[in-house]
């Protein structure tokens, strides 16, 4: 005996009409939601006529309402002089809404009797709610009329919207009891011969990714044929307003998606847009409790239609617990990046439920505490510590590791160790990124020191004022480039408590100082006495050039060592640091000799003042480079001990 025959035998002749009652009720459910959205949109336009409004044409077509005159109602709605709302054909909308709800009640009342279910007085609720709908006339209502129809807060008073949601849930239960058969997990009845392969295509997608929800409820699918179309419904999750209904007529597919989270609705649209689905604009309810949109695509053949259905079914699991995952991820990166991580997880069929099952943000915080307490200050956001790109990459790795581990039944300890390894890789990449910037910055310092030495030689010659001025302009351009590098370094590792983070800031004082030295040469007088006094400068400017190039060696050596350099790399690094500290000692003596020579040769106060500042500036630059090198050595050696 087939399932259908057995049901008919148990229920008698009345059971023959049950599938049609349910199919009619499901179609009525779509229309009821459309009428309520229409009333909300009318109120919205009446109160704010200056705002753009939708005529809800796509929603009307998707719901099965054929009366095209409904498309004109929103634009014609307005406020009356006394503040009430004028809605054309209001009585007609209300009648259609109440009739649709009556059609939804019919199979539920039948099920209460025929299937031995506890009676639920939905008729009494409808009568009570209908009595509360006090219209001022056939086209005029108060603003609170719409709330009495559409509000969905269960902590508030009952409404037609809440009644529709309760009836819809009842219809899903009845569908399960009346299902003629199970098609790859979908409960179906009343299908035509050509429908099953389409349902199977949809379920291939659902079943392919359903394991990613783990034990979370959701993804229950029912399918039936109503009017001239195949209707596939998926409950997605457990929220009342979180529903997907797919309609197929020939090769044309349309779907209505309703969600309480507008960001998740946009996310879902993004998952399917690459598949050629065109979406209507999202429409918010008047109370902003949920949003709805309609997606459409006309396929060329059956194969293309099946592929689209499979894709739609495969994406639904990534909506379950989506908002909770987004909030958890947003503790480490910006909101847009958190959504981008979830988008990546969906595209890679990784999902986010395993991340939540493993502890969510608590898992990441625990790894942060274990992996790098010295590098990360408490309360700092991850993208501010290791950079935006590295933080996004790390969170992607977290979702991948937790998903792979859960499916492979790995221990939580294994998950933590894997995530810790991923974090350490990103921290090392971040440090390497800062050192790479420091190397570029060091090269600019070497160039500035060379320009300062060149200016000293020119100023001591035939008073080449134009040449010195040109050098000063070049030094200013290079100093600006050095500032840009420091800004990039701060963005890369803004809150890291690492010695390398302060290296760029300290070294930039050297770049600023050398640029100022070059500028000071442009202030010297043209005279033979000045030329004789300038001769005291090149010995110390030459030391500045040597120091700058030794500093370049120090930074490059640190980069090699951070990447796992050899003993020879360590030796070369330490030699460069020592050479730089020796040059700093030599610069002290060179400055004293320069000051003595300047005092002996300078014939005017201006030359005396400028040349003394130049000598002091060069010595200070060398001294700061030595301090940077010593700080870099301490950081490298500390890493070697970890």
C-alpha positions as CSV (number, residue, x, y, z in Angstrom):
1,X,0.0,0.0,0.0
2,X,1.4,3.4,-1.0
3,X,1.6,6.2,1.5
4,X,-1.0,8.1,-0.3
5,X,-3.4,5.1,-0.4
6,X,-2.8,4.5,3.3
7,X,-3.6,8.1,4.2
8,X,-6.8,8.0,2.1
9,X,-7.8,4.8,3.8
10,X,-7.2,6.2,7.3
11,X,-8.9,9.6,6.7
12,X,-11.7,8.7,4.3
13,X,-13.0,10.8,1.5
14,X,-12.3,14.0,3.4
15,X,-8.6,13.3,3.1
16,X,-8.8,13.6,-0.6
17,X,-9.3,17.4,-0.3
18,X,-6.6,17.9,2.3
19,X,-3.6,18.4,-0.1
20,X,-5.6,21.0,-2.1
21,X,-6.6,22.8,1.1
22,X,-3.0,23.0,2.2
23,X,-1.8,24.1,-1.3
24,X,-4.5,26.8,-1.3
25,X,-3.5,27.9,2.2
26,X,0.1,28.2,1.2
27,X,-0.8,30.4,-1.7
28,X,-3.0,32.4,0.6
29,X,-0.1,32.8,3.0
30,X,1.9,34.5,0.2
31,X,-1.0,36.8,-0.7
32,X,-1.6,37.7,3.0
33,X,2.0,38.8,3.4
34,X,1.8,40.9,0.3
35,X,-1.4,42.7,1.5
36,X,0.2,43.4,4.9
37,X,3.4,44.8,3.2
38,X,1.1,46.9,0.9
39,X,-0.6,48.5,3.9
40,X,2.8,49.2,5.5
41,X,4.1,50.8,2.4
42,X,0.9,52.9,2.0
43,X,1.4,54.3,5.5
44,X,5.1,54.9,4.9
45,X,4.4,56.9,1.7
46,X,1.5,58.8,3.3
47,X,3.6,60.0,6.2
48,X,6.8,60.6,4.1
49,X,5.7,61.4,0.6
50,X,9.1,63.0,-0.1
51,X,10.8,59.6,0.1
52,X,11.0,57.2,-2.8
53,X,8.6,54.3,-2.6
54,X,8.1,50.9,-4.2
55,X,4.8,49.9,-5.7
56,X,5.5,46.3,-4.6
57,X,4.7,45.0,-8.1
58,X,7.3,42.2,-7.9
59,X,5.9,41.1,-4.5
60,X,2.3,41.2,-6.0
61,X,3.3,39.0,-8.9
62,X,5.2,36.6,-6.7
63,X,2.3,36.2,-4.3
64,X,-0.1,35.3,-7.1
65,X,-2.3,38.5,-6.8
66,X,-3.3,39.2,-10.4
67,X,-5.0,42.6,-9.9
68,X,-2.6,45.1,-11.5
69,X,-4.6,48.1,-10.0
70,X,-2.9,47.3,-6.7
71,X,0.3,48.7,-8.1
72,X,-1.1,52.2,-8.0
73,X,-2.3,52.2,-4.4
74,X,1.0,53.1,-2.7
75,X,1.6,56.2,-4.8
76,X,-2.0,57.4,-4.3
77,X,-1.9,57.1,-0.5
78,X,-1.9,60.3,1.5
79,X,-2.5,62.0,4.8
80,X,-5.9,63.6,5.4
81,X,-6.2,67.0,7.0
82,X,-7.0,65.4,10.4
83,X,-3.9,63.2,10.3
84,X,-5.6,60.0,9.3
85,X,-4.4,58.0,6.3
86,X,-6.2,57.7,3.0
87,X,-5.6,54.4,1.2
88,X,-7.4,53.8,-2.1
89,X,-9.3,50.5,-2.2
90,X,-8.6,50.0,1.5
91,X,-11.8,48.0,2.1
92,X,-10.8,45.8,-0.9
93,X,-7.4,45.1,0.6
94,X,-8.8,44.3,4.0
95,X,-11.4,41.9,2.5
96,X,-8.7,40.2,0.5
97,X,-6.4,39.9,3.5
98,X,-9.2,38.4,5.8
99,X,-10.2,36.0,3.0
100,X,-6.6,34.8,2.6
101,X,-6.3,34.2,6.4
102,X,-9.6,32.3,6.3
103,X,-8.2,30.1,3.5
104,X,-5.2,29.4,5.8
105,X,-7.5,28.5,8.7
106,X,-9.4,26.0,6.6
107,X,-6.8,23.1,6.5
108,X,-5.8,23.8,10.1
109,X,-9.4,23.4,11.3
110,X,-9.7,20.3,9.2
111,X,-6.5,18.9,10.7
112,X,-7.8,19.5,14.2
113,X,-10.7,17.3,13.5
114,X,-9.4,14.7,11.1
115,X,-5.9,14.1,12.5
116,X,-6.9,14.2,16.1
117,X,-4.9,17.4,16.9
118,X,-5.7,19.6,19.9
119,X,-8.3,22.2,18.8
120,X,-7.0,25.7,18.4
121,X,-9.6,28.4,18.0
122,X,-8.0,30.3,15.2
123,X,-11.5,31.3,14.0
124,X,-12.1,33.1,17.3
125,X,-8.8,34.9,17.1
126,X,-9.6,36.1,13.6
127,X,-13.0,37.3,14.7
128,X,-11.5,39.2,17.7
129,X,-8.8,40.8,15.5
130,X,-11.4,41.7,12.8
131,X,-13.4,43.5,15.4
132,X,-10.4,45.7,16.3
133,X,-9.9,46.8,12.7
134,X,-11.8,50.1,13.0
135,X,-11.8,51.9,9.7
136,X,-13.1,55.4,9.5
137,X,-14.5,54.7,6.1
138,X,-13.9,52.6,3.0
139,X,-10.6,54.4,2.3
140,X,-9.6,56.1,5.6
141,X,-7.8,54.7,8.7
142,X,-5.8,55.9,11.7
143,X,-2.1,55.2,11.7
144,X,-2.4,52.6,14.4
145,X,-4.7,50.5,12.2
146,X,-1.6,49.3,10.3
147,X,0.0,48.2,13.6
148,X,-3.1,46.3,14.5
149,X,-2.6,44.4,11.3
150,X,1.1,44.0,10.9
151,X,2.9,44.2,14.2
152,X,4.9,41.0,14.9
153,X,6.2,41.5,18.5
154,X,4.9,38.6,20.5
155,X,5.3,40.6,23.7
156,X,2.7,43.1,22.3
157,X,-0.9,42.6,21.5
158,X,-2.1,40.0,19.0
159,X,-2.3,41.0,15.4
160,X,-3.2,39.5,12.0
161,X,0.5,39.2,11.2
162,X,1.1,37.0,14.3
163,X,-2.0,35.0,13.4
164,X,-0.6,34.4,9.9
165,X,2.8,33.3,11.3
166,X,1.1,30.9,13.6
167,X,-1.0,29.5,10.8
168,X,2.0,29.2,8.6
169,X,3.7,27.1,11.2
170,X,0.6,24.9,11.5
171,X,0.6,24.4,7.8
172,X,4.2,23.2,7.9
173,X,3.2,20.6,10.5
174,X,0.2,19.5,8.4
175,X,2.4,19.2,5.3
176,X,4.6,16.8,7.2
177,X,1.7,14.7,8.2
178,X,0.1,14.6,4.8
179,X,3.3,14.2,2.7
180,X,2.8,11.5,0.2
181,X,6.5,10.7,0.1
182,X,9.9,11.9,1.0
183,X,12.1,13.0,-2.0
184,X,15.7,13.2,-0.9
185,X,14.6,14.6,2.5
186,X,11.9,16.9,1.2
187,X,8.3,16.2,2.2
188,X,6.2,16.4,-0.9
189,X,2.6,15.9,-2.1
190,X,0.5,16.7,-5.1
191,X,3.6,16.9,-7.4
192,X,3.3,16.5,-11.2
193,X,5.6,14.0,-12.9
194,X,7.9,16.8,-14.0
195,X,8.4,18.2,-10.5
196,X,10.4,15.6,-8.7
197,X,13.6,16.1,-10.6
198,X,13.5,19.8,-9.7
199,X,12.9,19.0,-6.1
200,X,15.8,16.5,-6.2
201,X,18.0,19.3,-7.7
202,X,17.1,21.6,-4.8
203,X,17.7,18.9,-2.2
204,X,21.1,18.0,-3.7
205,X,22.1,21.5,-2.8
206,X,20.5,21.4,0.7
207,X,22.0,18.0,1.5
208,X,25.5,18.9,0.2
209,X,26.0,21.6,2.8
210,X,23.5,20.7,5.5
211,X,26.2,18.9,7.6
212,X,27.7,22.4,8.2
213,X,24.8,23.3,10.5
214,X,25.7,20.4,12.8
215,X,22.8,19.8,15.3
216,X,21.1,23.2,14.8
217,X,17.5,22.9,13.7
218,X,16.4,24.2,10.3
219,X,16.5,23.5,6.5
220,X,13.2,21.5,6.6
221,X,11.9,21.5,3.0
222,X,8.4,20.9,1.7
223,X,7.2,20.9,-1.9
224,X,3.8,20.9,-3.6
225,X,2.1,22.0,-6.8
226,X,-0.4,24.9,-6.6
227,X,-2.1,26.5,-9.5
228,X,0.3,26.2,-12.4
229,X,3.5,26.3,-10.4
230,X,5.8,24.1,-8.3
231,X,6.3,25.6,-4.8
232,X,9.3,24.7,-2.7
233,X,9.5,26.1,0.8
234,X,12.5,25.9,3.2
235,X,12.2,27.0,6.8
236,X,15.9,28.0,6.9
237,X,16.1,28.5,10.7
238,X,13.8,28.8,13.6
239,X,12.8,32.5,13.4
240,X,9.2,33.2,12.5
241,X,10.0,35.6,9.7
242,X,12.9,33.7,8.2
243,X,11.4,32.0,5.2
244,X,12.3,31.1,1.6
245,X,9.6,30.2,-0.9
246,X,10.6,29.2,-4.4
247,X,8.1,29.3,-7.3
248,X,8.8,27.5,-10.6
249,X,6.7,28.0,-13.7
250,X,8.2,26.5,-16.8
251,X,11.9,27.7,-16.9
252,X,11.1,30.8,-14.8
253,X,12.1,30.8,-11.2
254,X,11.1,33.4,-8.6
255,X,11.7,33.3,-4.9
256,X,10.5,35.3,-1.9
257,X,13.0,35.7,0.9
258,X,12.0,37.2,4.3
259,X,14.3,38.0,7.1
260,X,14.4,39.9,10.4
261,X,18.0,41.1,9.6
262,X,18.4,43.3,6.6
263,X,22.2,42.7,6.6
264,X,21.6,39.0,6.3
265,X,19.1,39.5,3.5
266,X,21.8,41.5,1.6
267,X,24.3,38.7,2.3
268,X,21.9,36.1,0.9
269,X,21.3,38.2,-2.2
270,X,25.1,38.4,-2.7
271,X,25.4,34.7,-2.5
272,X,23.1,34.2,-5.5
273,X,23.7,37.3,-7.6
274,X,26.7,35.6,-9.3
275,X,24.2,33.0,-10.4
276,X,22.3,35.5,-12.5
277,X,19.5,36.1,-10.0
278,X,18.0,39.6,-10.3
279,X,16.7,41.0,-7.0
280,X,14.1,43.6,-6.2
281,X,14.9,46.2,-3.7
282,X,14.5,45.1,-0.1
283,X,11.2,46.3,1.4
284,X,11.1,46.9,5.2
285,X,7.9,46.5,7.2
286,X,6.4,49.6,8.6
287,X,7.7,48.7,12.1
288,X,11.0,47.6,10.6
289,X,10.6,44.2,12.2
290,X,11.5,42.3,9.0
291,X,12.5,42.8,5.3
292,X,11.5,41.1,2.1
293,X,12.8,40.8,-1.4
294,X,12.0,38.9,-4.5
295,X,14.6,37.2,-6.7
296,X,14.0,36.2,-10.3
297,X,15.7,34.3,-13.1
298,X,14.6,32.8,-16.4
299,X,16.6,29.8,-17.4
300,X,17.3,28.6,-20.9
301,X,16.7,24.9,-20.3
302,X,16.0,22.2,-17.6
303,X,19.7,21.7,-16.9
304,X,20.2,25.4,-16.1
305,X,17.1,25.4,-13.9
306,X,18.2,22.4,-12.0
307,X,21.7,23.9,-11.5
308,X,20.1,27.1,-10.1
309,X,17.9,25.2,-7.7
310,X,20.8,23.2,-6.5
311,X,22.8,26.4,-5.9
312,X,20.0,28.0,-4.0
313,X,19.6,25.0,-1.8
314,X,23.3,24.8,-1.1
315,X,23.5,28.4,0.2
316,X,20.7,28.2,2.9
317,X,22.9,26.6,5.6
318,X,25.1,29.7,5.6
319,X,22.1,31.8,6.9
320,X,21.7,29.7,10.0
321,X,23.1,31.6,13.1
322,X,24.6,34.1,10.6
323,X,23.9,37.2,12.7
324,X,25.4,35.6,15.8
325,X,28.5,34.7,13.9
326,X,28.8,38.2,12.4
327,X,28.6,39.8,15.9
328,X,31.3,37.5,17.2
329,X,33.7,38.1,14.3
330,X,33.0,41.9,14.5
331,X,34.8,41.9,17.9
332,X,38.1,41.4,16.0
333,X,37.5,43.3,12.7
334,X,35.2,45.9,11.3
335,X,31.6,45.0,10.5
336,X,32.1,45.0,6.7
337,X,35.1,42.7,7.1
338,X,33.2,40.4,9.4
339,X,30.6,40.0,6.7
340,X,33.4,39.4,4.1
341,X,34.8,36.6,6.3
342,X,31.3,35.0,6.3
343,X,31.1,35.5,2.6
344,X,34.4,33.7,2.1
345,X,33.3,30.9,4.4
346,X,30.2,30.4,2.3
347,X,32.0,30.5,-1.0
348,X,34.5,27.9,0.3
349,X,31.7,25.7,1.8
350,X,33.3,26.1,5.2
351,X,30.5,27.8,7.1
352,X,30.5,29.4,10.5
353,X,28.6,27.0,12.7
354,X,31.7,25.0,13.7
355,X,33.3,28.2,14.8
356,X,30.3,28.9,17.1
357,X,30.2,25.3,18.4
358,X,33.9,25.6,19.3
359,X,33.3,28.6,21.4
360,X,33.2,31.5,19.0
361,X,35.1,34.6,20.2
362,X,36.0,32.8,23.5
363,X,38.1,30.4,21.5
364,X,40.0,33.2,19.7
365,X,40.5,35.2,23.0
366,X,41.9,32.1,24.6
367,X,44.3,31.5,21.7
368,X,45.4,35.2,21.9
369,X,46.2,34.9,25.5
370,X,48.3,31.8,24.9
371,X,50.0,32.8,21.7
372,X,51.1,36.4,22.1
373,X,50.5,38.2,25.4
374,X,53.6,40.5,25.0
375,X,52.6,41.5,21.4
376,X,48.9,42.3,22.0
377,X,47.6,44.8,24.4
378,X,44.4,44.0,26.2
379,X,41.3,45.3,24.5
380,X,43.0,46.0,21.1
381,X,41.1,44.9,18.1
382,X,42.9,42.3,16.0
383,X,42.9,44.3,12.8
384,X,44.5,47.1,14.7
385,X,47.3,44.8,16.0
386,X,48.3,42.8,12.9
387,X,46.7,44.8,10.2
388,X,43.3,44.5,8.4
389,X,44.4,42.0,5.7
390,X,46.2,39.7,8.2
391,X,43.3,39.8,10.6
392,X,40.8,38.9,7.9
393,X,43.1,36.1,6.7
394,X,43.4,34.8,10.3
395,X,39.7,34.7,10.9
396,X,39.2,32.9,7.6
397,X,41.7,30.3,8.9
398,X,39.8,30.1,12.2
399,X,36.6,29.2,10.4
400,X,38.4,26.7,8.1
401,X,40.2,25.0,11.0
402,X,37.1,24.7,13.2
403,X,35.0,23.3,10.3
404,X,37.6,20.8,9.2
405,X,38.3,19.7,12.8
406,X,34.6,19.3,13.6
407,X,33.9,17.3,10.5
408,X,37.0,15.2,11.2
409,X,36.1,14.8,14.9
410,X,39.3,16.5,16.1
411,X,39.7,17.5,19.7
412,X,39.2,21.1,21.0
413,X,42.9,21.1,22.0
414,X,43.8,20.2,18.4
415,X,41.7,23.2,17.2
416,X,43.4,25.6,19.6
417,X,46.8,24.4,18.6
418,X,46.0,24.9,14.9
419,X,44.6,28.3,15.4
420,X,47.5,29.3,17.6
421,X,49.9,28.3,14.7
422,X,47.8,30.4,12.3
423,X,48.0,33.4,14.7
424,X,51.7,33.1,15.1
425,X,52.2,33.0,11.4
426,X,50.2,36.3,11.1
427,X,52.1,37.9,13.9
428,X,55.4,37.0,12.2
429,X,54.0,38.3,8.9
430,X,53.0,41.5,10.6
431,X,56.5,41.9,12.1
432,X,58.0,41.2,8.7
433,X,55.8,43.8,7.2
434,X,57.0,46.5,9.6
435,X,60.6,45.5,9.0
436,X,60.1,45.7,5.3
437,X,58.8,49.2,5.7
438,X,61.8,49.9,8.1
439,X,64.2,48.8,5.4
440,X,62.6,51.2,2.8
441,X,62.7,53.9,5.4
442,X,66.4,53.1,6.2
443,X,67.2,53.5,2.5
444,X,65.7,56.9,2.5
445,X,67.7,57.9,5.5
446,X,70.9,56.8,3.7
447,X,69.8,58.9,0.8
448,X,69.2,61.9,3.0
449,X,72.6,61.5,4.7
450,X,74.2,61.4,1.2
451,X,72.4,64.6,0.3
452,X,73.6,66.3,3.5
453,X,77.2,65.3,2.7
454,X,76.8,66.6,-0.9
455,X,75.4,69.9,0.4
456,X,78.4,70.2,2.8
457,X,80.9,69.7,-0.1
458,X,79.1,72.2,-2.4
459,X,78.7,74.9,0.3
460,X,82.4,74.7,1.1
461,X,83.3,75.2,-2.6
462,X,82.4,78.1,-4.8
463,X,79.2,79.0,-2.9
464,X,77.0,76.9,-5.3
465,X,73.8,78.4,-3.9
466,X,71.6,77.0,-6.7
467,X,73.0,73.5,-6.3
468,X,72.4,73.6,-2.6
469,X,68.9,74.8,-3.0
470,X,68.2,72.0,-5.5
471,X,69.6,69.4,-3.0
472,X,67.3,70.9,-0.3
473,X,64.3,70.4,-2.5
474,X,65.2,66.8,-3.1
475,X,65.8,66.2,0.6
476,X,62.3,67.6,1.3
477,X,60.7,65.1,-1.2
478,X,62.6,62.2,0.4
479,X,61.6,63.3,3.9
480,X,58.0,63.3,2.8
481,X,58.3,59.8,1.5
482,X,59.8,58.7,4.8
483,X,56.8,60.2,6.6
484,X,54.4,58.2,4.4
485,X,56.2,55.0,5.2
486,X,55.8,55.8,9.0
487,X,52.1,56.3,8.5
488,X,51.8,53.0,6.7
489,X,53.7,51.3,9.5
490,X,51.4,52.8,12.1
491,X,48.4,51.5,10.2
492,X,49.9,48.1,9.9
493,X,50.7,47.7,13.6
494,X,49.0,50.4,15.5
495,X,48.5,48.8,18.9
496,X,51.2,46.2,19.0
497,X,53.4,46.3,22.1
498,X,56.5,45.3,20.1
499,X,59.9,47.0,19.9
500,X,59.7,47.0,16.1
501,X,56.6,49.1,16.2
502,X,58.5,52.1,17.7
503,X,61.5,51.7,15.4
504,X,60.0,53.6,12.5
505,X,58.9,56.5,14.7
506,X,62.4,56.8,16.2
507,X,64.1,56.4,12.9
508,X,61.8,59.1,11.4
509,X,63.4,61.6,13.8
510,X,66.6,60.9,12.0
511,X,65.0,61.6,8.6
512,X,63.5,64.8,9.9
513,X,66.9,65.9,11.4
514,X,68.9,65.2,8.2
515,X,66.3,67.1,6.0
516,X,66.6,70.1,8.4
517,X,70.4,69.9,8.1
518,X,70.2,70.2,4.3
519,X,67.8,73.1,4.6
520,X,70.2,74.9,7.0
521,X,72.9,75.0,4.3
522,X,70.6,77.2,2.2
523,X,70.8,79.9,5.0
524,X,74.6,80.4,4.8
525,X,76.0,83.7,3.5
526,X,78.1,83.8,0.4
527,X,81.6,84.8,1.5
528,X,85.1,83.4,1.6
529,X,85.0,83.3,5.4
530,X,81.9,81.2,5.3
531,X,83.5,78.9,2.8
532,X,86.5,78.4,5.1
533,X,84.3,77.6,8.0
534,X,82.1,75.1,6.1
535,X,85.2,72.9,5.5
536,X,84.8,71.7,9.1
537,X,81.5,70.0,8.2
538,X,82.3,67.2,5.7
539,X,84.2,65.0,8.2
540,X,81.1,64.7,10.3
541,X,78.7,64.5,7.4
542,X,80.8,61.6,6.0
543,X,80.4,59.8,9.3
544,X,76.6,60.3,9.0
545,X,76.7,58.6,5.6
546,X,78.6,55.7,6.9
547,X,76.3,55.4,9.9
548,X,73.2,55.5,7.7
549,X,74.5,52.6,5.5
550,X,75.4,50.6,8.6
551,X,71.9,51.1,9.8
552,X,70.6,49.8,6.5
553,X,72.6,46.7,7.1
554,X,71.2,46.3,10.6
555,X,67.6,46.5,9.4
556,X,68.2,44.0,6.5
557,X,70.0,41.7,8.9
558,X,67.0,41.8,11.3
559,X,64.7,40.8,8.4
560,X,66.8,37.8,7.6
561,X,66.9,36.7,11.2
562,X,63.2,37.1,11.7
563,X,62.7,34.7,8.7
564,X,65.0,32.2,10.4
565,X,68.5,33.3,9.4
566,X,71.7,31.5,9.9
567,X,74.5,31.9,12.4
568,X,76.4,33.9,9.7
569,X,73.4,36.2,9.4
570,X,73.5,36.8,13.1
571,X,77.2,37.6,13.0
572,X,76.8,40.1,10.2
573,X,73.9,41.7,12.1
574,X,75.9,42.1,15.3
575,X,79.0,43.5,13.4
576,X,76.8,46.2,11.8
577,X,75.3,47.2,15.2
578,X,78.8,47.4,16.7
579,X,80.2,49.4,13.8
580,X,77.3,51.8,14.1
581,X,77.9,52.3,17.9
582,X,81.6,52.9,17.1
583,X,80.7,55.5,14.5
584,X,78.5,57.2,17.2
585,X,81.6,57.6,19.4
586,X,83.6,58.9,16.5
587,X,80.9,61.5,15.8
588,X,81.2,62.9,19.3
589,X,84.9,63.8,18.7
590,X,84.1,65.0,15.1
591,X,81.5,67.4,16.4
592,X,83.9,68.9,18.9
593,X,86.6,69.4,16.2
594,X,84.0,70.9,13.9
595,X,82.8,73.4,16.6
596,X,86.4,74.5,17.3
597,X,87.0,75.0,13.6
598,X,83.8,76.9,13.1
599,X,84.5,79.2,16.1
600,X,88.0,79.9,14.6
601,X,86.8,80.6,11.0
602,X,83.3,82.0,11.1
603,X,83.4,85.8,10.5
604,X,79.7,86.5,11.4
605,X,77.1,85.4,13.9
606,X,74.8,84.0,11.2
607,X,77.4,81.6,9.8
608,X,78.5,80.6,13.4
609,X,74.9,79.8,14.4
610,X,73.9,77.9,11.3
611,X,77.1,75.8,11.0
612,X,77.0,75.0,14.7
613,X,73.4,73.7,14.3
614,X,74.4,71.7,11.2
615,X,77.2,70.0,13.1
616,X,75.0,69.3,16.1
617,X,72.2,68.0,13.8
618,X,74.5,65.6,12.1
619,X,75.9,64.3,15.4
620,X,72.4,63.9,16.8
621,X,71.3,61.9,13.7
622,X,74.2,59.5,14.1
623,X,73.4,59.1,17.8
624,X,69.8,58.3,17.1
625,X,70.7,55.8,14.5
626,X,72.9,54.0,17.0
627,X,70.0,53.9,19.5
628,X,67.7,52.5,16.8
629,X,70.3,49.8,16.1
630,X,70.7,48.8,19.7
631,X,66.9,48.7,20.2
632,X,66.6,46.5,17.1
633,X,69.3,44.2,18.5
634,X,67.5,43.8,21.8
635,X,64.3,42.9,19.9
636,X,66.0,40.3,17.7
637,X,67.8,38.7,20.7
638,X,64.6,38.6,22.7
639,X,62.9,36.7,19.8
640,X,65.8,34.2,19.8
641,X,65.1,33.4,23.5
642,X,61.4,32.8,23.0
